[in-house]
Amino acid sequence: MIGRRGLVASLLGGLVAGCTKVAQSGPGASLLATVEDWNLSIQRSLTKRTALAREFSVEDISPAFRGNGTIAPSTPAYAAHLANAFADWRLAVDGLVERPLSLSLTQLHALPQRTQITRHDCVEGWSAIGQWTGVPLGNLLRAAGLRPEAKFIVFHCADVLSGTKYYESIDLIDALHPQTIVAHALNGEPLPVKNGAPLRMRIERQLGYKQAKYVERIEAVASLQGIAGGKGGYWEDRSGYQWYAGI
Protein backbone atom coordinates (compact mmCIF):
# COMPACT_ATOMS: atom_id res chain seq x y z
CA MET A 1 0.00 0.00 0.00
CA ILE A 2 1.45 3.37 -0.96
CA GLY A 3 1.19 6.05 1.72
CA ARG A 4 0.90 9.77 1.17
CA ARG A 5 4.67 10.20 1.40
CA GLY A 6 5.25 7.42 -1.11
CA LEU A 7 2.64 8.76 -3.48
CA VAL A 8 4.04 12.29 -3.39
CA ALA A 9 7.60 10.97 -3.78
CA SER A 10 6.53 8.91 -6.77
CA LEU A 11 4.76 11.79 -8.46
CA LEU A 12 7.59 14.24 -7.86
CA GLY A 13 10.21 11.68 -8.81
CA GLY A 14 8.49 10.93 -12.07
CA LEU A 15 8.12 14.60 -12.86
CA VAL A 16 11.59 15.72 -11.89
CA ALA A 17 13.44 12.69 -13.23
CA GLY A 18 12.12 13.44 -16.67
CA CYS A 19 12.02 17.18 -16.39
CA THR A 20 15.39 18.33 -17.67
CA LYS A 21 14.21 19.06 -21.19
CA VAL A 22 10.93 20.42 -19.90
CA ALA A 23 12.73 22.73 -17.51
CA GLN A 24 14.89 24.11 -20.29
CA SER A 25 11.90 25.57 -22.11
CA GLY A 26 10.14 28.73 -21.04
CA PRO A 27 6.67 27.12 -20.67
CA GLY A 28 8.29 24.10 -18.99
CA ALA A 29 10.06 26.23 -16.44
CA SER A 30 6.81 28.04 -15.73
CA LEU A 31 5.03 24.70 -15.22
CA LEU A 32 7.67 23.44 -12.82
CA ALA A 33 7.53 26.66 -10.85
CA THR A 34 3.75 26.30 -10.60
CA VAL A 35 4.08 22.68 -9.44
CA GLU A 36 6.67 23.72 -6.86
CA ASP A 37 4.36 26.37 -5.45
CA TRP A 38 1.54 23.82 -5.40
CA ASN A 39 3.65 21.24 -3.59
CA LEU A 40 4.83 23.73 -1.00
CA SER A 41 1.31 24.95 -0.40
CA ILE A 42 -0.20 21.46 -0.17
CA GLN A 43 2.59 20.16 2.06
CA ARG A 44 2.23 22.99 4.50
CA SER A 45 -1.59 22.80 4.49
CA LEU A 46 -1.67 19.04 5.15
CA THR A 47 0.94 18.92 7.87
CA LYS A 48 1.88 20.92 10.90
CA ARG A 49 5.16 22.77 10.85
CA THR A 50 6.73 20.25 13.22
CA ALA A 51 5.04 17.09 11.94
CA LEU A 52 7.53 14.24 11.96
CA ALA A 53 8.44 12.00 9.08
CA ARG A 54 7.72 8.35 9.80
CA GLU A 55 10.41 6.57 11.79
CA PHE A 56 11.05 2.84 11.44
CA SER A 57 12.40 0.01 13.57
CA VAL A 58 15.86 -1.55 13.43
CA GLU A 59 14.32 -4.55 11.65
CA ASP A 60 13.32 -2.29 8.77
CA ILE A 61 16.86 -1.04 8.00
CA SER A 62 17.86 -1.78 4.41
CA PRO A 63 20.69 -4.31 4.00
CA ALA A 64 22.60 -1.79 1.87
CA PHE A 65 22.34 1.97 1.50
CA ARG A 66 23.60 2.97 -1.91
CA GLY A 67 25.56 6.10 -2.64
CA ASN A 68 24.32 8.49 -5.28
CA GLY A 69 25.56 11.63 -7.00
CA THR A 70 29.14 12.11 -5.86
CA ILE A 71 30.36 8.92 -4.17
CA ALA A 72 34.08 9.80 -3.89
CA PRO A 73 35.03 13.52 -3.95
CA SER A 74 38.13 13.93 -6.09
CA THR A 75 39.56 17.22 -4.82
CA PRO A 76 43.06 17.19 -3.24
CA ALA A 77 41.67 18.90 -0.14
CA TYR A 78 39.09 16.15 0.45
CA ALA A 79 41.69 13.45 -0.24
CA ALA A 80 43.91 15.01 2.44
CA HIS A 81 41.06 15.02 4.96
CA LEU A 82 40.24 11.40 4.15
CA ALA A 83 43.88 10.41 4.58
CA ASN A 84 43.93 11.70 8.17
CA ALA A 85 40.50 10.31 9.02
CA PHE A 86 38.92 13.81 8.94
CA ALA A 87 40.79 14.81 12.10
CA ASP A 88 41.08 18.42 10.86
CA TRP A 89 37.61 18.72 9.33
CA ARG A 90 35.67 21.67 10.69
CA LEU A 91 32.09 22.76 10.17
CA ALA A 92 31.55 26.51 9.84
CA VAL A 93 28.19 28.04 10.78
CA ASP A 94 28.19 31.65 9.64
CA GLY A 95 26.45 34.24 7.50
CA LEU A 96 23.61 36.13 9.18
CA VAL A 97 24.36 34.94 12.70
CA GLU A 98 25.48 36.74 15.84
CA ARG A 99 28.15 34.20 16.83
CA PRO A 100 29.83 32.38 13.91
CA LEU A 101 30.91 28.86 14.80
CA SER A 102 33.76 26.64 13.66
CA LEU A 103 33.34 23.15 15.08
CA SER A 104 35.56 20.09 14.92
CA LEU A 105 34.04 16.63 14.63
CA THR A 106 35.01 16.00 18.25
CA GLN A 107 33.08 19.09 19.32
CA LEU A 108 30.07 18.06 17.24
CA HIS A 109 30.07 14.56 18.73
CA ALA A 110 30.06 16.07 22.23
CA LEU A 111 26.81 17.96 21.58
CA PRO A 112 23.33 16.47 22.21
CA GLN A 113 22.59 13.95 19.48
CA ARG A 114 19.49 12.64 17.74
CA THR A 115 19.20 9.16 16.21
CA GLN A 116 16.40 8.39 13.77
CA ILE A 117 15.55 5.53 11.40
CA THR A 118 13.98 7.01 8.30
CA ARG A 119 13.41 6.35 4.63
CA HIS A 120 15.44 8.11 1.97
CA ASP A 121 13.47 8.72 -1.23
CA CYS A 122 15.61 9.47 -4.28
CA VAL A 123 14.30 11.48 -7.19
CA GLU A 124 15.50 8.62 -9.42
CA GLY A 125 12.86 6.33 -7.93
CA TRP A 126 14.72 4.21 -5.36
CA SER A 127 14.35 4.26 -1.58
CA ALA A 128 16.32 2.92 1.39
CA ILE A 129 15.86 2.92 5.14
CA GLY A 130 18.78 3.83 7.37
CA GLN A 131 19.57 4.86 10.93
CA TRP A 132 21.09 8.32 11.13
CA THR A 133 22.80 9.98 14.09
CA GLY A 134 23.80 13.60 14.29
CA VAL A 135 23.31 17.04 15.78
CA PRO A 136 19.97 18.79 15.31
CA LEU A 137 20.57 21.71 12.96
CA GLY A 138 18.24 23.88 15.03
CA ASN A 139 20.56 23.56 18.04
CA LEU A 140 23.53 24.78 15.99
CA LEU A 141 21.55 27.72 14.60
CA ARG A 142 20.32 28.69 18.05
CA ALA A 143 23.88 28.52 19.38
CA ALA A 144 25.05 30.74 16.54
CA GLY A 145 22.15 33.14 17.02
CA LEU A 146 20.25 33.75 13.80
CA ARG A 147 19.86 37.41 12.93
CA PRO A 148 16.28 38.56 12.17
CA GLU A 149 16.99 39.02 8.46
CA ALA A 150 18.05 35.37 8.00
CA LYS A 151 15.46 33.53 5.84
CA PHE A 152 17.31 30.57 4.32
CA ILE A 153 20.04 28.12 5.29
CA VAL A 154 22.61 27.18 2.64
CA PHE A 155 24.73 24.03 2.80
CA HIS A 156 28.12 24.35 1.11
CA CYS A 157 29.72 21.02 0.26
CA ALA A 158 33.20 19.73 -0.52
CA ASP A 159 32.26 17.73 -3.60
CA VAL A 160 32.43 19.05 -7.14
CA LEU A 161 30.08 17.95 -9.92
CA SER A 162 30.80 18.96 -13.52
CA GLY A 163 33.19 21.64 -12.30
CA THR A 164 30.73 23.17 -9.82
CA LYS A 165 30.66 22.80 -6.06
CA TYR A 166 27.51 21.14 -4.77
CA TYR A 167 25.24 23.17 -2.56
CA GLU A 168 21.66 23.08 -1.32
CA SER A 169 19.34 25.24 0.74
CA ILE A 170 16.18 25.12 2.82
CA ASP A 171 14.01 27.63 4.61
CA LEU A 172 13.90 28.11 8.37
CA ILE A 173 10.80 25.94 8.80
CA ASP A 174 12.73 22.89 7.64
CA ALA A 175 15.99 24.07 9.21
CA LEU A 176 14.40 24.13 12.67
CA HIS A 177 12.44 20.89 12.16
CA PRO A 178 13.39 18.43 14.94
CA GLN A 179 14.38 15.71 12.44
CA THR A 180 16.71 17.95 10.44
CA ILE A 181 20.16 16.90 11.60
CA VAL A 182 23.79 17.23 10.61
CA ALA A 183 24.50 13.50 10.47
CA HIS A 184 27.86 11.87 11.10
CA ALA A 185 26.82 8.21 11.44
CA LEU A 186 24.81 5.72 9.39
CA ASN A 187 23.60 2.52 11.03
CA GLY A 188 25.81 3.10 14.05
CA GLU A 189 29.04 3.60 12.09
CA PRO A 190 30.83 6.73 10.85
CA LEU A 191 29.43 7.84 7.52
CA PRO A 192 30.98 5.98 4.58
CA VAL A 193 32.53 8.23 1.94
CA LYS A 194 29.85 7.26 -0.60
CA ASN A 195 27.17 8.46 1.84
CA GLY A 196 28.75 11.83 2.61
CA ALA A 197 31.59 11.46 5.14
CA PRO A 198 32.22 13.07 7.47
CA LEU A 199 29.03 15.19 7.61
CA ARG A 200 25.80 15.27 5.63
CA MET A 201 22.34 16.68 6.02
CA ARG A 202 19.22 14.70 6.81
CA ILE A 203 16.10 16.72 6.00
CA GLU A 204 13.58 13.96 6.37
CA ARG A 205 10.59 15.64 4.77
CA GLN A 206 12.33 16.34 1.47
CA LEU A 207 13.65 14.26 -1.44
CA GLY A 208 17.17 12.90 -1.59
CA TYR A 209 18.88 15.63 -3.60
CA LYS A 210 18.19 18.08 -0.76
CA GLN A 211 20.28 15.90 1.62
CA ALA A 212 23.61 17.63 0.96
CA LYS A 213 26.71 15.47 1.55
CA TYR A 214 30.30 16.40 2.52
CA VAL A 215 28.99 19.53 4.31
CA GLU A 216 31.73 21.96 5.36
CA ARG A 217 29.83 25.22 5.81
CA ILE A 218 26.30 26.18 6.85
CA GLU A 219 25.41 29.76 5.92
CA ALA A 220 22.38 31.79 6.97
CA VAL A 221 21.26 34.20 4.26
CA ALA A 222 18.40 36.58 3.54
CA SER A 223 18.10 35.61 -0.13
CA LEU A 224 19.28 32.86 -2.44
CA GLN A 225 19.96 35.28 -5.25
CA GLY A 226 23.65 35.71 -5.90
CA ILE A 227 24.56 32.23 -4.63
CA ALA A 228 25.82 30.16 -7.58
CA GLY A 229 22.98 30.17 -10.14
CA GLY A 230 20.54 31.78 -7.72
CA LYS A 231 17.95 28.98 -7.61
CA GLY A 232 18.98 27.52 -4.28
CA GLY A 233 20.76 24.31 -5.23
CA TYR A 234 23.06 22.52 -7.66
CA TRP A 235 20.31 20.61 -9.44
CA GLU A 236 17.90 23.52 -9.24
CA ASP A 237 20.45 25.70 -11.07
CA ARG A 238 21.54 23.02 -13.51
CA SER A 239 18.41 21.09 -14.41
CA GLY A 240 15.40 22.98 -13.10
CA TYR A 241 14.71 20.67 -10.17
CA GLN A 242 12.21 22.04 -7.68
CA TRP A 243 13.75 24.05 -4.85
CA TYR A 244 11.06 22.72 -2.51
CA ALA A 245 11.09 18.91 -2.70
CA GLY A 246 8.75 18.14 0.18
CA ILE A 247 7.30 14.65 0.61
N, C-alpha and C positions, 0 to 999 in steps of 0.2 A: 504494500500500500504506500503510495507516495504522499508524504505530508506536505504542508504548505511550503516549508523551506525547500524540500526537494523539488516541488513543482516550480517555484520561483527560480531556483538554481537552474533547472532544466530549460525553462523558457529563456532566461537571460543568457545561459551558455549557448543555446542554439542561435540566438540572435547575435551575440557578440562574436562567437567563433566564426561566423560567416559574414561578419560585418565590415571587413576591411575595405572591400571595394565599395560597399554602400556608403561607408563613412567618408570616402574620398570624394563623393559627389556632393554638390550643394544641397539638393533635396534630401539625400541620405543623411547628411550631417544634421539637418534640421529634424529629421525623423528620430534619429538617435537621441538628440537633445530633448525632444518631446517625451520619448520613452523614459529617459533618465529622470526627468521631472516627475513623470507619473509614478515611477518606482519609488522615488524618494517620498512622494506624498502618500502613496498607499502604505509603504512600510511604516511611516511614522503614525499614520492614522490607525493601523491595525495593532500596533504594539506600543507599550509604554516606553518611555525613554530608557528605562533601566531593565527592560525585559531581557531575560537571559536566553542565550542559545541553549539548545538541549545539550545536556552532558550525559555521557555514557559510562558504562562500567568497564572494569579492567578486562572482562571477558570479551568485550566488543572491539578491543584494539586490533587494528589491522596487522597481519603478519609482517607486512612491509609497507614503508611509507616512502613512496618514490620522490625523487627530486624533480624539479621542473624549472624551466627558465635557465638561469645560470646554475650550474651544479659544481663548478670548480673555478672560482675567480682567478684570472690569469695575470693580474697586475703584480709587479715585483713587491709592492708594499704588502699586499695580502699574503704573498708567498712567504715574506719575512715573518709576518705575524703567525702564520701556520707553523713555520719552522720552530718557533719558540713557544708553541702551545698557547698563543694569544696572551702571554703574560703581560705584554705592554699595551694590549688593546684598551682603549678608553672610549666611553660613550659621552658625547657632549650633549647637553640640553641647554639651548640658548635661543637667541632671537628675542622676541618680545616677552622677556621674563625679568624679574627683579634680581634674581640671584642665579646667574649661569652656573651650570654644574659640569664637572668633568670627572666621570666615575670609572674606576677600574672594575674588572670583573669581580675581584675580591670584594670590593665595596658593594657592588650590586647583589652579590650572593648573601651579604650580611643583612640586607634589607628584608622586610616582611615579604613573603612569597605567596603566590597563588598557583595551585596545581589544578588543571581541568582536563577532562577527557572529552574531546569535541571532534566533530567531523569537518574535514577540509573539503570544500567543493571547488574544483578547478573549472575554469571557464571552458576547458577543452572537453569536459564531460566526465571526468573521473573523480572519485571521492575516496577518502581514506580517513580512518579514525585513529587519533593519536593522543597521548597524554603529554601535555605541555606544562612546564613549570617556568615561572618568571616573576618579574616585578610588575605590579599593576602600573600602567602608564600614568594613571591619575595621581598616584602617590608621588611620582617623579615631578609631574607638572606642579603639584601643590608645593613640593619642596622648593622648586625653582621660583614659584610665585608668578603666575601668568599676569601680564599687564592687561588692563581692560580692553585694549584695542586688539588683542590676539583673538583671531577667529578660526584659524586652521593650524593643524600640526603637520609638518613635513618631515618625512623620513628619508635621510640621505644615506645611501648605501655604498659599499666598497666595490660592488661588482659593476662591470662595464659590458653593455650589450650594444653591438654594432657601433662602437665608438662613443657611446653615450652612457654616462653613469645612471644607474637605476635610481629612481626615487618614487615615492608615493605620498599621498596626503589624505587626511580625514578632517572632519570638523570636530568641534569640541564635544558634541554629543557622543560620538563614538570614542573620542579620546578619553573621556571620563567614564566610559562604560566599565563596570566592574570586571568584565571578562577580557578587556583589552590589556594585554600584558606584553612586556618586553621579555621574550622567552629565551632561556639559555639551555634548556634541557628538553629532550624528546624521549618519552618512555623511560624516564629515570636516568638517562645518560646524557652527557654533554651533547649539544647539537652536532650531528654529522655535518661535514662541509656541504654536502649536497642539499641539506635542509636549512642552511643559513648560518653556520657557525661563524662567530661565537654568539651572535645575538640576532634575533628576528622578531618581527611583530606577529602577534596573534590578535586579529580583529574579528571575533567569531561570528559577527552578523554580516560579514561581507565576503565576496568571492575571493578565490585564492590569489589573484594578482595584486590585491590590496595588502597581502601579508608580506611586506618588504623583508628581504633577507639581508644578512651582512650589514646590519644597521650600525653606523658609526656616529651619526649626529641626528638629533631630534630638534627641529627648529619651530618655534611658534611665530606665526606670521599673521598679518592682517588681511592679506590678499595673496592669491596664487599667481597673479599676473607678474611677469618678470622672472619667474622661476622656470628655468629650462624653456619648454614650449608654451608654458602658461596655462596648461589644461589640468595640472594637478597630478600628473603621473607619467611614467615612461610610456606605457601603452596608450594612455589617453592622448598624449602628444603624438605618438607615432602612428597609431592605427584607429583612433576614434573610439576606443573603449569608453564605457561610461565612467565618469568620475565617481558616481555613487553606485556601488555594486552590492547593495543590500539584499540579503536573503533571509 
